[in-house]
Amino acid sequence: MADGEPMANHRFGPGGMALALLVNIMFALNVIAMKVVVDATAPLLSVALRMGTVFLICAPALRPLPGRTGWLMLYGFLNGGLFLLLLNLALFMATNVGALAIAGQLSVPFSLLLGALLLGERLNRRKIVGVLLAFAGVVALVFDPHILAEVPAVLVMASAAMVWGGATLVQRKLTGVSVMNGQAWNGLMGAAVLAPFALIFERPAIAGLAHVGWTPTGWFAFSCLGATVLGQGTLAWLLQRYPISTIMPLMLASPVMSTVFASLYFGTPITVGMIAGGTVALLGVTIIAFSPDRRPVD
């Protein structure tokens, strides 16, 4: 879709469902990719390299948009910079990354709460119940003795989810922006914000890049091309083509897949507390996703 082109209404069919499934798989596998890369390098460096690579891939599509360039830069700062920084820090701190996948579900209720606080949007009762359940599910992780050591990482992940929620509000200003242009700004701002800090604080990790093995390198390539360009790009395309109420409920499969994939790859357990907390949180997000928006009062 070209920059500035209005969103058209399309019928959601098997093709759209297949693309939604692709996005879920890309996002779920990216949890593994980011954990492997972070452990092999460093939090700041891995994000700066990832977003720098994304920018190089998408740079030919970079375009300033009159009246919206500032919003593009802010979105890139939040989504490509601060969100990924906090996410990488959480992954660096955590051993059982499945718990982080559950905490990541807070991005949806945070988006609603920030919309209510900053934009004056009204929440109906069902959405309020969904928000409370989502937070209750994540809080339940604290009472799981097997996850107790992961609590600091879960808190950082919750902060990342809040930043992502703020980025979704900014994204509303970018309807009609082409996928490649949006990703180019995402990569540019992420790299510009994080690269200087990586150069200052993570020089030993930079020096060790020559010795990073093929496995982290392969996962890094997947994170850039598969999760960022293909996954986020496809999601942006779907959101521009179909209603948000159609697409976002389908993304609920991603945290479940993330938890299962991470457990299989890293051999970490899926505890009873994780299942209980994840189920409650997922129930809350599901209620939010399927709850109709309240019509504004005239």
Secondary structure as GFF3:
##gff-version 3
##sequence-region A 1 298
A	DSSP	alpha_helix	14	40	.	.	.	ID=ss1
A	DSSP	alpha_helix	43	58	.	.	.	ID=ss2
A	DSSP	three_ten_helix	59	61	.	.	.	ID=ss3
A	DSSP	alpha_helix	69	75	.	.	.	ID=ss4
A	DSSP	pi_helix	76	83	.	.	.	ID=ss5
A	DSSP	alpha_helix	84	93	.	.	.	ID=ss6
A	DSSP	alpha_helix	97	103	.	.	.	ID=ss7
A	DSSP	three_ten_helix	104	106	.	.	.	ID=ss8
A	DSSP	alpha_helix	107	119	.	.	.	ID=ss9
A	DSSP	alpha_helix	125	139	.	.	.	ID=ss10
A	DSSP	three_ten_helix	140	143	.	.	.	ID=ss11
A	DSSP	three_ten_helix	148	150	.	.	.	ID=ss12
A	DSSP	alpha_helix	151	171	.	.	.	ID=ss13
A	DSSP	three_ten_helix	172	174	.	.	.	ID=ss14
A	DSSP	alpha_helix	179	201	.	.	.	ID=ss15
A	DSSP	alpha_helix	203	207	.	.	.	ID=ss16
A	DSSP	three_ten_helix	208	211	.	.	.	ID=ss17
A	DSSP	alpha_helix	214	221	.	.	.	ID=ss18
A	DSSP	pi_helix	222	232	.	.	.	ID=ss19
A	DSSP	alpha_helix	233	241	.	.	.	ID=ss20
A	DSSP	alpha_helix	244	247	.	.	.	ID=ss21
A	DSSP	three_ten_helix	248	252	.	.	.	ID=ss22
A	DSSP	alpha_helix	253	266	.	.	.	ID=ss23
A	DSSP	alpha_helix	272	290	.	.	.	ID=ss24
###
